[in-house]
Amino acid sequence: MKKVIITTFAALMLFACQNEQSESTNPETAIASRRGCATQEVLEAQLKADPMLAIRMNEIETFTAKHGGSNFTGRLVNGKIEIPIVVNVLDRTAAQNISDAQIQSQIDVLNKDFNALNSDYNNVPALFSGVKANVGITFKLDQIIRKSTTKTSWGTNDAMKKTAQGGIAPTSPTTKLNLWSCSIGGGILGYAQFPGGASSTDGVVIDSRYFGLSGAANAPFNLGRTGTHEVGHWMNLRHIWGDATCGSDLVADTPTHNEENYGVPAYPHYSTCSGNPVEMTMNYMDYVDDAAMYMFSTGQKNRIAAIFTSGGARAAFAQ
């Protein structure tokens, strides 16, 4: 288990998403064979546009270190924070115009995965059974907004969030989680904005082919876990390998990973980092296939709790 070290450098650099995936030249039909997101390049662009972002992110890390493990406070539904979700659908084709049922299936996956109700939760190995966690946050569909587009792919410059660029601006982003479903291109399954970024671009983007359980969703990313992974980022979780060789995800109870894992790793998968720990490849914040990820840890739950507690970066969601 790793020691958590909070520094400004960590606050900035531990967000990197490896873009190691294969995709053919047609972004509307190609299916990514490896999980990939664009968080790092998006973060770099945001840092250039907003020099104060680095300071805000470091302040969030300092707050998290002090308040990790705090109980949720404020507005609760059945004892849990309930997050309203606005889904913004941008479609050029019929397949991209995902159905209400497919959208609801993504909400259902989030509710299961963040409440340890997923059927594969019991697959967590005995080694990690003592730290597997029920995060205890629920989600409800608040609104669906649809817009037709002529764009073949939207890329990763947040254009899908900007009306002036043909996208859909977020709805009440300080109190509602906005999801965008669209064709991203470049082999990117999705990306999220971490706490501290501008409210005008806050939320999660998921390629329509990997949104929820049905319709256009495709294996090996057809179980809605792209949504779970990216919402985890939105809640301030890092990649489990710390986006560096033997890096830190700022969580004490997750083993140190060499790097990201892909596919369906055989268990146990040992790290060559100090102590040779068994890697927690089944964690939602690794890069494995949807079918191979099925747990959050207690330390991750505590990091999430910090941003929703009074004074936290997303405390407005609990008011």
MILUMLO-602235 format. One record per residue (C-alpha): residue number from 0; residue in three letters; z, y, x. Coordinates in Angstrom, 2 decimals. Example, Ala and Ser with C-alpha at 12.3 -4.5 7.8 and 13.67 -1.06 7.14 Angstrom:
REM MILUMLO-602235
[site 0, "ALA", [7.80, -4.50, 12.30]]
[site 1, "SER", [7.14, -1.06, 13.67]]
This chain:
REM MILUMLO-602235
[site 0, "MET", [0.00, 0.00, 0.00]]
[site 1, "LYS", [-0.90, 3.42, 1.30]]
[site 2, "LYS", [1.03, 6.59, 1.98]]
[site 3, "VAL", [-0.17, 9.54, -0.11]]
[site 4, "ILE", [-0.96, 12.66, 1.93]]
[site 5, "ILE", [-1.86, 15.85, 0.08]]
[site 6, "THR", [-3.91, 18.40, 2.02]]
[site 7, "THR", [-6.49, 20.98, 1.13]]
[site 8, "PHE", [-9.06, 18.84, 2.90]]
[site 9, "ALA", [-8.13, 15.85, 0.76]]
[site 10, "ALA", [-8.32, 17.94, -2.37]]
[site 11, "LEU", [-11.87, 18.87, -1.50]]
[site 12, "MET", [-13.35, 15.85, 0.16]]
[site 13, "LEU", [-11.92, 12.84, -1.61]]
[site 14, "PHE", [-14.27, 13.25, -4.54]]
[site 15, "ALA", [-17.39, 11.95, -2.85]]
[site 16, "CYS", [-19.53, 9.60, -4.89]]
[site 17, "GLN", [-21.81, 7.30, -2.98]]
[site 18, "ASN", [-25.35, 7.44, -4.32]]
[site 19, "GLU", [-26.31, 3.97, -3.13]]
[site 20, "GLN", [-28.37, 2.56, -5.93]]
[site 21, "SER", [-31.94, 1.47, -6.47]]
[site 22, "GLU", [-34.21, 2.80, -9.18]]
[site 23, "SER", [-37.95, 2.83, -9.64]]
[site 24, "THR", [-39.89, 6.07, -9.84]]
[site 25, "ASN", [-39.74, 6.22, -13.65]]
[site 26, "PRO", [-36.27, 7.58, -14.55]]
[site 27, "GLU", [-36.70, 6.78, -18.25]]
[site 28, "THR", [-37.27, 3.04, -17.84]]
[site 29, "ALA", [-35.66, 2.07, -14.54]]
[site 30, "ILE", [-32.23, 0.46, -14.60]]
[site 31, "ALA", [-29.79, 1.13, -11.77]]
[site 32, "SER", [-28.75, -2.04, -9.94]]
[site 33, "ARG", [-25.70, -0.41, -8.31]]
[site 34, "ARG", [-23.19, 2.04, -9.72]]
[site 35, "GLY", [-23.76, 5.62, -8.59]]
[site 36, "CYS", [-22.55, 9.08, -9.54]]
[site 37, "ALA", [-23.31, 12.63, -8.43]]
[site 38, "THR", [-19.82, 14.07, -8.25]]
[site 39, "GLN", [-19.93, 15.09, -4.60]]
[site 40, "GLU", [-23.16, 17.08, -4.78]]
[site 41, "VAL", [-22.01, 18.72, -8.01]]
[site 42, "LEU", [-18.67, 19.60, -6.41]]
[site 43, "GLU", [-20.37, 21.11, -3.36]]
[site 44, "ALA", [-22.52, 23.31, -5.60]]
[site 45, "GLN", [-19.46, 24.41, -7.57]]
[site 46, "LEU", [-17.56, 25.25, -4.37]]
[site 47, "LYS", [-20.42, 27.45, -3.19]]
[site 48, "ALA", [-20.59, 29.22, -6.54]]
[site 49, "ASP", [-16.82, 29.63, -6.90]]
[site 50, "PRO", [-14.85, 30.11, -3.65]]
[site 51, "MET", [-11.57, 30.02, -5.61]]
[site 52, "LEU", [-12.19, 26.44, -6.74]]
[site 53, "ALA", [-10.80, 25.02, -3.50]]
[site 54, "ILE", [-7.55, 26.90, -4.01]]
[site 55, "ARG", [-7.23, 25.79, -7.64]]
[site 56, "MET", [-7.83, 22.17, -6.72]]
[site 57, "ASN", [-5.24, 22.29, -3.97]]
[site 58, "GLU", [-2.72, 23.81, -6.40]]
[site 59, "ILE", [-3.43, 20.95, -8.82]]
[site 60, "GLU", [-2.72, 18.42, -6.06]]
[site 61, "THR", [0.57, 20.13, -5.22]]
[site 62, "PHE", [1.56, 20.11, -8.90]]
[site 63, "THR", [0.55, 16.45, -9.24]]
[site 64, "ALA", [2.68, 15.47, -6.25]]
[site 65, "LYS", [5.71, 17.07, -7.92]]
[site 66, "HIS", [5.11, 15.98, -11.50]]
[site 67, "GLY", [3.40, 12.60, -11.24]]
[site 68, "GLY", [5.16, 10.25, -13.63]]
[site 69, "SER", [6.22, 12.97, -16.07]]
[site 70, "ASN", [6.22, 11.96, -19.71]]
[site 71, "PHE", [3.53, 13.29, -22.01]]
[site 72, "THR", [4.77, 16.26, -24.01]]
[site 73, "GLY", [3.54, 18.35, -26.92]]
[site 74, "ARG", [1.12, 17.17, -29.59]]
[site 75, "LEU", [1.23, 13.39, -29.84]]
[site 76, "VAL", [-0.29, 10.90, -32.28]]
[site 77, "ASN", [1.77, 7.73, -32.57]]
[site 78, "GLY", [3.52, 8.72, -29.36]]
[site 79, "LYS", [0.29, 9.23, -27.41]]
[site 80, "ILE", [-1.92, 12.15, -26.49]]
[site 81, "GLU", [-5.01, 12.01, -28.68]]
[site 82, "ILE", [-8.10, 13.62, -27.17]]
[site 83, "PRO", [-10.87, 14.82, -29.49]]
[site 84, "ILE", [-14.35, 14.11, -28.12]]
[site 85, "VAL", [-17.53, 16.07, -28.73]]
[site 86, "VAL", [-20.68, 14.09, -27.89]]
[site 87, "ASN", [-23.76, 16.14, -27.00]]
[site 88, "VAL", [-26.96, 14.09, -27.24]]
[site 89, "LEU", [-30.12, 15.35, -25.53]]
[site 90, "ASP", [-33.13, 13.18, -26.30]]
[site 91, "ARG", [-36.80, 13.09, -25.43]]
[site 92, "THR", [-37.36, 9.55, -26.73]]
[site 93, "ALA", [-36.04, 7.49, -29.62]]
[site 94, "ALA", [-34.01, 5.37, -27.20]]
[site 95, "GLN", [-32.30, 8.45, -25.79]]
[site 96, "ASN", [-31.33, 9.54, -29.29]]
[site 97, "ILE", [-28.46, 7.09, -29.27]]
[site 98, "SER", [-27.05, 6.06, -32.64]]
[site 99, "ASP", [-23.75, 7.05, -34.18]]
[site 100, "ALA", [-22.72, 3.40, -33.79]]
[site 101, "GLN", [-23.44, 3.42, -30.06]]
[site 102, "ILE", [-21.46, 6.64, -29.68]]
[site 103, "GLN", [-18.52, 5.16, -31.58]]
[site 104, "SER", [-18.68, 2.06, -29.40]]
[site 105, "GLN", [-18.03, 4.27, -26.35]]
[site 106, "ILE", [-15.02, 5.85, -28.05]]
[site 107, "ASP", [-13.76, 2.36, -28.87]]
[site 108, "VAL", [-14.11, 1.25, -25.24]]
[site 109, "LEU", [-12.15, 4.28, -24.04]]
[site 110, "ASN", [-9.38, 3.53, -26.53]]
[site 111, "LYS", [-9.17, -0.06, -25.36]]
[site 112, "ASP", [-9.37, 0.60, -21.64]]
[site 113, "PHE", [-6.85, 3.46, -21.61]]
[site 114, "ASN", [-4.40, 1.47, -23.76]]
[site 115, "ALA", [-4.62, -1.93, -22.02]]
[site 116, "LEU", [-6.23, -3.40, -25.15]]
[site 117, "ASN", [-9.39, -4.55, -23.39]]
[site 118, "SER", [-9.87, -8.31, -23.67]]
[site 119, "ASP", [-10.19, -8.71, -19.89]]
[site 120, "TYR", [-6.90, -6.92, -19.14]]
[site 121, "ASN", [-5.21, -10.30, -18.80]]
[site 122, "ASN", [-7.65, -11.18, -16.03]]
[site 123, "VAL", [-5.72, -8.93, -13.63]]
[site 124, "PRO", [-4.58, -11.18, -10.75]]
[site 125, "ALA", [-0.89, -11.99, -10.40]]
[site 126, "LEU", [-0.79, -9.94, -7.18]]
[site 127, "PHE", [-1.41, -6.76, -9.19]]
[site 128, "SER", [0.33, -7.70, -12.44]]
[site 129, "GLY", [3.36, -5.63, -11.53]]
[site 130, "VAL", [1.34, -2.41, -11.27]]
[site 131, "LYS", [-1.26, -2.81, -14.00]]
[site 132, "ALA", [-0.78, -0.03, -16.51]]
[site 133, "ASN", [-1.25, 1.08, -20.06]]
[site 134, "VAL", [-2.20, 4.75, -19.60]]
[site 135, "GLY", [-1.35, 5.46, -23.24]]
[site 136, "ILE", [-4.00, 8.05, -24.17]]
[site 137, "THR", [-6.16, 7.73, -27.27]]
[site 138, "PHE", [-9.51, 9.28, -28.18]]
[site 139, "LYS", [-11.15, 10.25, -31.46]]
[site 140, "LEU", [-14.72, 11.30, -32.19]]
[site 141, "ASP", [-14.63, 14.94, -33.25]]
[site 142, "GLN", [-18.31, 15.89, -33.47]]
[site 143, "ILE", [-21.84, 14.80, -32.53]]
[site 144, "ILE", [-24.38, 17.47, -31.61]]
[site 145, "ARG", [-28.02, 16.46, -31.16]]
[site 146, "LYS", [-30.91, 18.32, -29.60]]
[site 147, "SER", [-34.45, 17.25, -28.82]]
[site 148, "THR", [-35.86, 18.08, -25.41]]
[site 149, "THR", [-39.05, 17.80, -23.42]]
[site 150, "LYS", [-37.22, 17.11, -20.17]]
[site 151, "THR", [-37.90, 13.73, -18.55]]
[site 152, "SER", [-34.63, 13.91, -16.61]]
[site 153, "TRP", [-31.86, 16.48, -16.29]]
[site 154, "GLY", [-30.68, 15.96, -12.73]]
[site 155, "THR", [-27.19, 16.89, -11.62]]
[site 156, "ASN", [-27.09, 20.69, -11.64]]
[site 157, "ASP", [-25.28, 20.84, -15.02]]
[site 158, "ALA", [-28.43, 22.07, -16.80]]
[site 159, "MET", [-27.61, 19.81, -19.76]]
[site 160, "LYS", [-24.49, 21.95, -20.33]]
[site 161, "LYS", [-26.35, 25.27, -20.45]]
[site 162, "THR", [-28.14, 26.56, -23.54]]
[site 163, "ALA", [-30.35, 28.85, -21.47]]
[site 164, "GLN", [-31.68, 25.80, -19.63]]
[site 165, "GLY", [-32.34, 23.80, -22.78]]
[site 166, "GLY", [-29.00, 22.02, -22.85]]
[site 167, "ILE", [-25.95, 22.16, -25.11]]
[site 168, "ALA", [-22.98, 24.32, -24.16]]
[site 169, "PRO", [-19.58, 22.59, -24.33]]
[site 170, "THR", [-17.57, 22.97, -27.51]]
[site 171, "SER", [-13.96, 24.19, -27.05]]
[site 172, "PRO", [-13.73, 22.62, -23.56]]
[site 173, "THR", [-10.06, 23.54, -23.04]]
[site 174, "THR", [-8.99, 21.41, -26.02]]
[site 175, "LYS", [-11.88, 18.94, -26.48]]
[site 176, "LEU", [-13.48, 16.52, -24.05]]
[site 177, "ASN", [-17.23, 17.04, -24.07]]
[site 178, "LEU", [-19.51, 14.12, -23.25]]
[site 179, "TRP", [-23.24, 14.60, -22.64]]
[site 180, "SER", [-25.66, 11.72, -23.19]]
[site 181, "CYS", [-29.03, 12.30, -21.56]]
[site 182, "SER", [-31.46, 10.99, -18.97]]
[site 183, "ILE", [-29.98, 12.00, -15.61]]
[site 184, "GLY", [-32.46, 10.35, -13.25]]
[site 185, "GLY", [-32.10, 9.49, -9.59]]
[site 186, "GLY", [-30.21, 6.27, -10.25]]
[site 187, "ILE", [-27.13, 8.21, -11.41]]
[site 188, "LEU", [-25.10, 6.54, -14.17]]
[site 189, "GLY", [-22.86, 9.53, -14.76]]
[site 190, "TYR", [-20.62, 12.20, -13.28]]
[site 191, "ALA", [-17.54, 14.16, -14.25]]
[site 192, "GLN", [-15.96, 17.51, -13.50]]
[site 193, "PHE", [-12.47, 17.28, -12.04]]
[site 194, "PRO", [-9.61, 19.50, -13.24]]
[site 195, "GLY", [-9.91, 22.99, -11.79]]
[site 196, "GLY", [-13.60, 23.55, -12.45]]
[site 197, "ALA", [-15.07, 26.13, -14.79]]
[site 198, "SER", [-14.55, 25.51, -18.50]]
[site 199, "SER", [-18.22, 26.35, -19.12]]
[site 200, "THR", [-19.26, 23.13, -17.35]]
[site 201, "ASP", [-16.22, 20.96, -18.03]]
[site 202, "GLY", [-16.70, 17.40, -19.25]]
[site 203, "VAL", [-18.50, 14.16, -18.49]]
[site 204, "VAL", [-22.21, 13.33, -18.30]]
[site 205, "ILE", [-23.36, 9.75, -18.95]]
[site 206, "ASP", [-26.93, 8.53, -18.81]]
[site 207, "SER", [-27.92, 7.35, -22.30]]
[site 208, "ARG", [-28.79, 3.89, -20.94]]
[site 209, "TYR", [-25.15, 3.27, -19.98]]
[site 210, "PHE", [-23.42, 4.93, -22.93]]
[site 211, "GLY", [-21.29, 2.52, -24.97]]
[site 212, "LEU", [-22.07, -1.06, -25.96]]
[site 213, "SER", [-25.27, -1.12, -27.95]]
[site 214, "GLY", [-28.68, 0.42, -28.35]]
[site 215, "ALA", [-30.00, 1.59, -24.99]]
[site 216, "ALA", [-27.04, 0.33, -22.93]]
[site 217, "ASN", [-28.19, -2.13, -20.27]]
[site 218, "ALA", [-26.48, -4.77, -18.11]]
[site 219, "PRO", [-24.82, -4.78, -15.67]]
[site 220, "PHE", [-23.56, -1.46, -17.02]]
[site 221, "ASN", [-23.51, -2.24, -20.74]]
[site 222, "LEU", [-19.79, -2.45, -21.48]]
[site 223, "GLY", [-19.00, 1.25, -21.63]]
[site 224, "ARG", [-17.16, 1.27, -18.30]]
[site 225, "THR", [-19.28, 4.12, -16.93]]
[site 226, "GLY", [-17.50, 6.21, -19.56]]
[site 227, "THR", [-14.11, 4.83, -18.52]]
[site 228, "HIS", [-14.80, 5.49, -14.83]]
[site 229, "GLU", [-16.02, 9.04, -15.39]]
[site 230, "VAL", [-13.26, 9.97, -17.84]]
[site 231, "GLY", [-10.88, 8.70, -15.15]]
[site 232, "HIS", [-12.35, 11.33, -12.81]]
[site 233, "TRP", [-12.03, 13.98, -15.53]]
[site 234, "MET", [-8.33, 13.02, -15.62]]
[site 235, "ASN", [-8.03, 13.60, -11.85]]
[site 236, "LEU", [-8.46, 10.07, -10.53]]
[site 237, "ARG", [-10.31, 9.60, -7.23]]
[site 238, "HIS", [-12.42, 6.66, -6.23]]
[site 239, "ILE", [-10.15, 3.86, -5.12]]
[site 240, "TRP", [-11.56, 3.79, -1.57]]
[site 241, "GLY", [-10.84, 7.49, -1.12]]
[site 242, "ASP", [-14.53, 8.23, -0.45]]
[site 243, "ALA", [-14.02, 7.47, 3.24]]
[site 244, "THR", [-13.63, 4.36, 5.35]]
[site 245, "CYS", [-10.02, 3.27, 4.76]]
[site 246, "GLY", [-9.47, 6.55, 2.90]]
[site 247, "SER", [-6.75, 7.45, 0.40]]
[site 248, "ASP", [-7.17, 7.91, -3.33]]
[site 249, "LEU", [-3.81, 9.74, -3.38]]
[site 250, "VAL", [-2.24, 6.86, -5.31]]
[site 251, "ALA", [0.55, 4.88, -3.69]]
[site 252, "ASP", [0.18, 1.54, -5.47]]
[site 253, "THR", [-3.53, 0.91, -4.89]]
[site 254, "PRO", [-4.48, -0.99, -1.72]]
[site 255, "THR", [-6.50, 0.69, 1.00]]
[site 256, "HIS", [-10.17, -0.24, 0.64]]
[site 257, "ASN", [-12.76, -0.28, 3.40]]
[site 258, "GLU", [-15.29, 1.34, 1.08]]
[site 259, "GLU", [-16.69, 0.97, -2.41]]
[site 260, "ASN", [-17.43, -2.49, -3.81]]
[site 261, "TYR", [-20.49, -3.42, -5.85]]
[site 262, "GLY", [-21.47, -6.22, -8.19]]
[site 263, "VAL", [-18.83, -8.84, -9.02]]
[site 264, "PRO", [-16.74, -9.39, -5.87]]
[site 265, "ALA", [-15.09, -12.77, -5.34]]
[site 266, "TYR", [-11.29, -12.66, -5.43]]
[site 267, "PRO", [-9.45, -12.24, -3.13]]
[site 268, "HIS", [-11.48, -9.65, -1.26]]
[site 269, "TYR", [-9.61, -8.56, 1.86]]
[site 270, "SER", [-9.77, -5.13, 3.42]]
[site 271, "THR", [-10.12, -4.81, 7.19]]
[site 272, "CYS", [-8.00, -1.64, 7.05]]
[site 273, "SER", [-4.43, -1.62, 8.35]]
[site 274, "GLY", [-2.47, -4.59, 6.98]]
[site 275, "ASN", [-5.60, -6.32, 5.66]]
[site 276, "PRO", [-4.58, -5.88, 1.99]]
[site 277, "VAL", [-6.36, -7.60, -0.87]]
[site 278, "GLU", [-8.55, -4.94, -2.44]]
[site 279, "MET", [-8.09, -4.00, -6.11]]
[site 280, "THR", [-11.77, -4.43, -6.85]]
[site 281, "MET", [-11.12, -4.78, -10.58]]
[site 282, "ASN", [-9.85, -1.19, -10.79]]
[site 283, "TYR", [-11.88, 1.13, -13.00]]
[site 284, "MET", [-12.28, 3.56, -10.10]]
[site 285, "ASP", [-14.22, 1.16, -7.86]]
[site 286, "TYR", [-18.01, 0.81, -8.08]]
[site 287, "VAL", [-18.22, -2.76, -9.36]]
[site 288, "ASP", [-20.20, -3.89, -12.42]]
[site 289, "ASP", [-18.78, -3.19, -15.88]]
[site 290, "ALA", [-17.73, -6.81, -16.32]]
[site 291, "ALA", [-15.76, -6.75, -13.05]]
[site 292, "MET", [-13.52, -3.69, -13.72]]
[site 293, "TYR", [-10.61, -3.87, -16.13]]
[site 294, "MET", [-7.42, -2.11, -14.97]]
[site 295, "PHE", [-5.69, 1.13, -14.06]]
[site 296, "SER", [-2.55, 1.11, -11.91]]
[site 297, "THR", [0.84, 2.68, -12.61]]
[site 298, "GLY", [0.22, 5.23, -9.87]]
[site 299, "GLN", [-3.03, 6.24, -11.51]]
[site 300, "LYS", [-1.26, 6.54, -14.86]]
[site 301, "ASN", [1.26, 8.86, -13.22]]
[site 302, "ARG", [-1.48, 11.06, -11.77]]
[site 303, "ILE", [-3.03, 11.33, -15.21]]
[site 304, "ALA", [0.30, 12.18, -16.83]]
[site 305, "ALA", [0.77, 15.11, -14.44]]
[site 306, "ILE", [-2.32, 16.98, -15.63]]
[site 307, "PHE", [-1.27, 16.73, -19.27]]
[site 308, "THR", [2.37, 17.72, -18.83]]
[site 309, "SER", [3.52, 21.32, -19.28]]
[site 310, "GLY", [1.94, 23.43, -16.55]]
[site 311, "GLY", [-0.69, 20.78, -15.80]]
[site 312, "ALA", [-4.40, 21.46, -15.51]]
[site 313, "ARG", [-5.15, 19.93, -18.92]]
[site 314, "ALA", [-1.86, 20.68, -20.67]]
[site 315, "ALA", [-3.73, 22.38, -23.54]]
[site 316, "PHE", [-4.83, 18.94, -24.74]]
[site 317, "ALA", [-1.20, 18.08, -25.44]]
[site 318, "GLN", [-0.33, 21.29, -27.31]]
